[in-house]
């Protein structure tokens, strides 16, 4: 081949090779584009979303899987529906909260899981909860009010206003229409070894009348660890509303309930709780506006059970809230608390309705560790707002015009079964201060038997009576 022909053939070969390479690149690009379009079409109806934190949204449903389904399998099932397991409730086997990443309707998501009958026991929406309507809170009360000169009562300046503890007929009340606290205190004023959890809007743990009776996690108890939610330095309690350690109250309701249970007595400050000494653990699941969810309530109860198992002497959960919406998941969590040795005291509600006919939860759960509480006024009459029910409401306690601690180091009056409930919870703590080893069953029985029968409660509550703290202590 001559030199000229060689260069001609070489040039043609280079052109052919270059053209083939370009065609190959185009083919690969077309194939990649086809695959991308194919993937886009496949995922169009259910686009994958990034994992969201619990701060971004609340989980839509609570699902209880059957006992033979592993957590790994549960996560795979959730992923199949483009959902994620937001949290596992350790105290109730195979109960999880599910976050739907497509923001589908919660009822539809629950129905989807309920169809998996071989795998799922039940699924339900994460219901919203709000504080029961109650009579308005009055203006702050002057904490310098004149105290009684009677040497048998604590020196707290506002004790004269605490008719629920000692009713002398003040402000038009009926003498002795009270809890017989003065007589009960002859036997015990409480114990700092007993822990009462207030499941509510949190507690102002810096309030001067509460600070000495607040629970602090001891060094011997490890920080709270949740596999999905993380590690919490739970020095003061737990905030399930925001998945945080700090349970500081920004509403006031929880602080008011806490003061009824355990404002420090005989400290020349404000009021006296029915326990002068106790430990109050704040479990915050309701926010500033008084709103929360069943999942947040369950998460807080789960925390309390974990702390109990880690050596904290939690004996009572006080729950001054409710809803007409039944939640099987919440019922299971409260049952688990009972199995862990925790009494659950719940407000009967403030709708003037019969709970036998129109159930109110959690007070209506038929569980051996639940006590439902109605409210009385200072004349031993069922408060006009109080729910009742001879089968489902167990006992009554003072709940109208109750003075207690409030935000900003203040004191206010409030009315509701919310106020009656912590009187029962606090009396339970008095009993436990005197008999620390009493079982949940015996504790509940003791409270329900320790009543003064009242005609106005006949046919209204199961015991037909008002709690008597002195009787509960055997006085």
C-alpha positions in Angstrom: 0.0 0.0 0.0 1.5 3.4 -0.9 1.8 6.1 1.7 -1.1 8.1 0.4 -3.5 5.2 0.6 -2.3 4.4 4.1 -3.2 7.9 5.4 -6.6 7.8 3.6 -7.5 4.5 5.2 -6.3 5.6 8.6 -8.5 8.7 8.4 -11.5 6.7 7.5 -10.9 4.3 10.4 -10.6 7.2 12.9 -13.9 8.7 11.6 -15.7 5.3 11.9 -14.4 4.7 15.4 -15.4 8.2 16.6 -18.8 7.9 15.1 -19.3 4.5 16.8 -18.2 5.9 20.1 -20.7 8.8 19.8 -23.5 6.4 18.9 -22.6 4.3 21.9 -22.7 7.3 24.2 -26.1 8.3 22.8 -27.4 4.8 23.3 -26.2 4.8 27.0 -27.7 8.2 27.6 -31.0 7.1 26.1 -31.0 4.0 28.2 -30.3 6.0 31.4 -33.0 8.5 30.5 -35.4 5.6 29.9 -34.6 4.1 33.3 -35.0 7.5 35.0 -38.4 8.0 33.4 -39.4 4.4 34.2 -38.5 5.0 37.9 -40.4 8.3 37.9 -43.5 6.7 36.5 -43.2 3.9 39.0 -43.0 6.2 42.0 -45.4 8.9 40.8 -48.4 7.9 43.0 -46.3 7.3 46.1 -43.2 9.6 46.0 -40.6 8.8 48.6 -40.3 11.4 51.3 -37.4 12.2 53.6 -37.5 10.9 57.1 -39.1 13.6 59.3 -38.4 14.2 63.0 -41.2 14.0 65.5 -41.0 17.8 65.7 -42.1 18.1 62.1 -45.3 16.2 62.5 -47.2 13.9 64.8 -47.6 10.2 63.9 -50.9 9.5 62.2 -51.7 6.1 63.6 -51.1 3.7 66.5 -50.8 0.0 65.4 -50.6 -3.0 67.7 -49.1 -5.9 65.8 -49.5 -9.5 66.8 -47.0 -11.0 69.2 -45.3 -13.2 66.6 -44.3 -10.2 64.4 -40.8 -8.9 65.0 -39.9 -5.2 65.1 -37.8 -5.8 62.0 -40.8 -7.2 60.2 -42.9 -4.3 61.4 -40.5 -1.8 60.0 -40.5 -3.6 56.6 -44.3 -3.6 56.5 -44.4 0.1 57.3 -41.8 0.8 54.6 -43.9 -1.1 52.1 -46.6 1.5 52.6 -44.0 4.3 52.5 -44.5 4.8 56.2 -42.0 4.7 59.1 -42.1 3.5 62.7 -41.9 6.8 64.6 -41.8 5.1 68.0 -42.1 1.7 69.7 -44.0 1.7 72.9 -41.8 -0.6 74.9 -44.3 -1.2 77.8 -47.0 -2.6 75.4 -45.5 -5.4 73.3 -45.7 -4.6 69.5 -47.5 -1.3 69.9 -45.9 1.3 67.6 -46.8 4.7 66.3 -46.7 5.0 62.5 -45.8 8.2 60.6 -47.3 8.1 57.1 -44.9 9.9 54.7 -47.6 10.7 52.2 -49.8 12.6 54.7 -52.8 10.4 53.9 -55.9 10.6 56.0 -55.4 8.9 59.4 -58.6 6.9 59.2 -57.6 5.5 55.8 -54.1 4.6 57.0 -55.6 2.9 60.1 -58.0 1.0 57.8 -55.1 -0.1 55.7 -53.3 -1.7 58.6 -56.5 -3.2 60.0 -56.9 -5.2 56.8 -53.7 -7.1 57.7 -55.7 -9.3 60.1 -53.0 -12.0 60.2 -50.4 -9.4 61.4 -52.3 -6.7 63.2 -54.5 -6.8 66.3 -55.7 -3.2 65.9 -54.9 0.1 64.3 -56.4 3.5 65.2 -55.8 7.2 64.4 -53.7 9.2 66.8 -56.6 11.1 68.4 -56.3 14.6 69.6 -56.9 15.4 73.3 -57.7 18.7 74.9 -58.3 19.8 78.5 -61.9 19.4 79.6 -63.9 22.7 79.7 -63.9 24.0 83.2 -65.1 27.1 84.9 -62.8 30.1 84.3 -59.7 30.6 86.5 -60.1 33.6 88.8 -57.7 36.5 89.1 -54.6 35.8 91.2 -55.2 35.6 94.9 -53.2 37.7 97.4 -50.7 35.3 99.0 -50.4 37.7 102.1 -54.0 36.9 103.2 -54.5 36.7 107.0 -53.8 33.2 108.3 -55.7 31.5 111.1 -54.4 31.6 114.7 -55.3 28.0 115.3 -52.2 26.1 116.2 -53.5 22.8 114.8 -53.3 24.0 111.2 -50.2 24.7 109.0 -48.9 28.3 108.9 -49.4 28.7 105.1 -51.0 32.1 104.6 -53.8 30.9 102.3 -54.8 27.8 104.3 -57.9 29.5 105.5 -59.1 29.5 101.8 -58.5 25.8 101.4 -62.0 24.6 102.3 -61.4 21.3 100.7 -58.9 20.5 103.5 -60.7 22.2 106.3 -64.2 23.5 105.8 -65.2 25.7 108.7 -68.2 27.1 106.8 -66.0 29.9 105.3 -67.5 31.8 102.3 -70.9 30.2 102.7 -69.7 26.6 102.8 -70.9 23.7 104.9 -68.9 22.9 108.0 -66.9 19.6 107.8 -67.7 19.2 104.1 -64.1 18.5 103.4 -61.5 15.7 103.2 -60.7 15.6 107.0 -57.1 16.6 106.2 -56.4 17.9 109.7 -57.2 14.6 111.3 -55.3 12.7 108.6 -52.2 14.8 109.2 -52.1 13.7 112.8 -50.9 10.3 111.3 -48.8 11.5 108.4 -48.1 14.6 106.3 -46.6 12.6 103.5 -43.3 11.2 102.5 -40.5 12.3 100.1 -40.1 8.6 99.2 -43.4 8.5 97.3 -43.5 9.7 93.7 -46.7 11.0 92.1 -46.6 11.6 88.3 -48.8 14.5 87.1 -49.7 13.7 83.5 -50.8 17.1 82.2 -49.4 20.4 80.8 -46.2 20.0 82.8 -45.4 21.6 86.1 -43.6 24.9 87.1 -40.9 23.1 89.1 -39.4 26.4 90.2 -42.5 27.6 92.0 -41.5 28.5 95.6 -44.3 26.3 97.0 -43.4 23.3 94.9 -39.7 23.4 94.4 -38.8 21.4 97.5 -41.3 18.6 96.6 -40.4 18.2 93.0 -38.9 15.0 91.7 -35.3 15.1 90.5 -33.7 12.1 88.8 -31.2 10.7 91.2 -27.7 9.9 90.1 -28.4 6.2 90.6 -31.0 6.2 87.9 -29.8 6.3 84.3 -31.0 8.9 81.8 -34.1 7.9 79.8 -33.2 6.2 76.5 -35.7 5.5 73.7 -34.4 3.6 70.7 -36.3 5.8 68.2 -36.6 9.1 70.1 -33.1 9.3 71.6 -31.5 9.9 75.0 -33.1 12.4 77.4 -31.4 14.1 80.4 -34.6 13.8 82.3 -33.6 15.8 85.4 -37.1 17.1 86.1 -39.3 14.6 84.3 -40.4 14.3 80.7 -42.0 16.3 77.9 -43.7 14.0 75.5 -45.4 16.9 73.7 -42.1 18.1 72.2 -39.9 15.0 72.8 -37.7 17.0 75.1 -36.4 16.6 78.6 -37.9 19.8 80.0 -41.5 19.5 81.3 -41.9 23.1 82.3 -45.5 24.2 82.3 -46.5 26.9 79.9 -50.3 26.6 80.5 -50.8 26.6 84.3 -53.2 23.6 84.6 -50.6 21.1 85.5 -49.0 23.4 88.1 -52.4 23.9 89.7 -53.0 20.2 89.9 -49.5 19.6 91.3 -50.1 22.2 94.1 -53.2 20.3 95.2 -51.2 17.1 95.6 -48.0 18.5 97.1 -47.5 22.2 97.7 -45.1 22.2 100.7 -47.0 22.5 103.9 -46.2 24.6 107.0 -43.5 26.6 105.2 -45.2 30.0 105.7 -45.7 30.2 101.9 -49.0 30.2 99.9 -51.0 27.0 100.4 -50.6 23.5 101.8 -50.9 20.4 99.5 -52.7 17.4 100.9 -49.1 16.1 101.2 -46.7 18.4 102.9 -43.9 16.2 101.7 -44.0 14.1 98.4 -42.2 13.9 95.1 -44.0 15.3 92.1 -42.9 14.1 88.7 -44.1 16.2 85.7 -45.2 14.3 82.6 -46.0 16.9 80.0 -48.1 15.8 77.0 -50.4 18.8 76.6 -49.0 22.0 75.1 -49.6 25.7 75.9 -53.1 25.7 74.5 -54.1 22.5 76.4 -53.9 20.2 73.3 -52.1 16.9 73.0 -52.6 13.5 71.5 -53.1 9.9 72.6 -49.7 9.0 71.4 -48.1 11.7 73.5 -50.1 10.5 76.5 -49.0 7.0 75.9 -45.4 8.0 75.4 -45.4 9.8 78.8 -47.0 6.8 80.5 -44.4 4.6 78.8 -41.7 6.9 80.3 -43.2 6.5 83.8 -43.2 2.7 83.5 -39.6 2.8 82.4 -38.6 5.0 85.4 -40.5 2.6 87.7 -38.6 -0.3 86.3 -35.3 1.6 86.9 -36.0 2.1 90.6 -38.1 5.3 90.8 -41.0 4.8 93.3 -43.8 6.0 91.0 -47.0 4.8 92.6 -49.7 7.0 91.1 -50.4 8.8 87.8 -52.8 11.7 88.2 -54.7 12.5 84.9 -56.9 15.6 85.0 -58.1 15.5 81.3 -60.2 13.4 79.0 -62.0 12.8 75.8 -65.1 11.0 74.5 -62.9 9.2 72.0 -62.1 5.6 72.9 -58.5 4.5 72.3 -57.5 0.9 72.7 -53.8 1.8 72.6 -54.2 4.3 75.6 -56.2 1.6 77.4 -53.4 -0.9 76.9 -50.8 1.6 78.1 -52.8 2.3 81.3 -53.2 -1.4 81.9 -49.4 -1.8 81.5 -49.0 0.9 84.2 -51.2 -1.1 86.5 -49.2 -4.2 85.9 -46.1 -2.2 86.8 -47.7 -1.2 90.2 -49.0 2.3 89.3 -52.5 3.5 90.2 -54.2 5.7 87.5 -56.5 8.4 88.9 -58.6 10.2 86.2 -61.0 13.1 86.0 -64.7 12.2 85.2 -65.1 15.2 83.0 -66.9 18.6 83.1 -69.8 18.2 80.7 -72.6 17.6 83.3 -73.3 14.3 81.6 -73.8 10.6 82.6 -70.6 8.7 81.9 -72.6 5.4 82.0 -74.4 6.6 78.8 -71.8 8.8 77.2 -68.3 7.4 78.1 -65.5 9.7 79.0 -61.9 8.4 78.7 -59.5 7.6 80.3 -61.8 7.7 83.3 -64.2 5.1 81.8 -61.6 2.4 81.1 -62.7 -0.6 83.1 -59.3 -1.5 84.5 -58.3 -2.6 88.0 -55.9 0.4 88.5 -58.3 3.2 87.3 -60.3 5.5 89.6 -62.7 8.0 88.1 -63.4 11.2 90.1 -66.4 13.5 90.2 -66.3 17.1 91.7 -68.1 18.5 94.7 -68.7 22.1 95.8 -68.1 23.5 99.3 -71.6 22.4 100.4 -71.1 18.7 99.6 -73.2 19.0 96.4 -72.2 17.5 93.1 -70.7 20.5 91.1 -73.0 21.7 88.3 -70.4 21.0 85.7 -69.3 17.5 87.0 -69.9 14.3 85.1 -71.3 11.4 87.0 -72.3 7.8 86.6 -73.2 5.2 89.2 -71.4 2.5 87.3 -68.4 4.3 85.9 -67.6 7.2 88.2 -66.2 5.8 91.5 -65.8 8.6 94.0 -66.2 12.4 94.5 -63.8 15.0 95.9 -63.8 18.8 96.3 -63.4 20.4 92.9 -65.1 23.9 92.9 -63.3 27.1 93.8 -60.0 25.3 94.6 -57.0 27.5 95.3 -53.6 26.3 94.3 -50.3 27.1 92.7 -50.0 28.9 89.3 -47.4 30.1 86.9 -45.3 33.1 87.8 -45.1 32.1 91.5 -48.8 32.9 91.8 -51.9 31.3 93.3 -55.3 31.1 91.7 -58.7 29.5 92.1 -60.0 27.0 89.5 -62.9 24.6 89.2 -63.3 21.2 87.6 -63.0 17.5 88.0 -59.4 18.3 87.2 -59.1 19.8 90.7 -60.9 16.9 92.4 -58.6 14.3 90.8 -55.4 15.3 92.4 -57.1 15.3 95.9 -57.6 11.5 95.3 -54.1 11.1 93.9 -52.7 13.0 96.9 -54.6 11.0 99.4 -53.2 7.8 97.7 -49.8 9.3 98.4 -50.6 9.8 102.1 -51.7 6.2 102.4 -48.5 5.0 100.7 -46.4 7.2 103.0 -47.8 5.2 105.9 -48.0 1.8 104.1 -45.3 1.9 101.4 -45.8 -1.7 100.3 -49.5 -1.6 99.6 -50.4 -3.1 96.3 -52.3 -1.2 93.6 -55.4 -3.3 94.2 -55.4 -2.7 98.0 -54.6 1.0 97.5 -57.6 1.4 95.2 -59.8 -0.6 97.5 -58.7 1.6 100.5 -59.6 4.8 98.7 -63.0 3.7 97.5 -64.0 2.4 101.0 -62.8 5.6 102.7 -65.8 7.8 102.0 -68.5 9.8 103.8 -71.8 8.8 102.3 -73.7 11.9 100.9 -77.3 11.9 99.9 -76.6 14.1 96.8 -74.3 11.4 95.5 -76.7 8.5 95.8 -77.2 7.1 92.3 -74.5 9.4 91.0 -71.2 7.7 91.8 -70.4 4.1 92.6 -69.4 4.6 96.3 -72.1 7.2 96.9 -69.6 9.3 98.9 -66.9 11.9 99.2 -63.3 10.8 99.9 -62.2 11.0 103.6 -58.5 11.1 103.9 -58.5 10.4 107.6 -60.6 7.2 107.1 -58.2 6.2 104.3 -55.4 6.3 106.9 -57.4 4.3 109.4 -58.2 7.3 111.6 
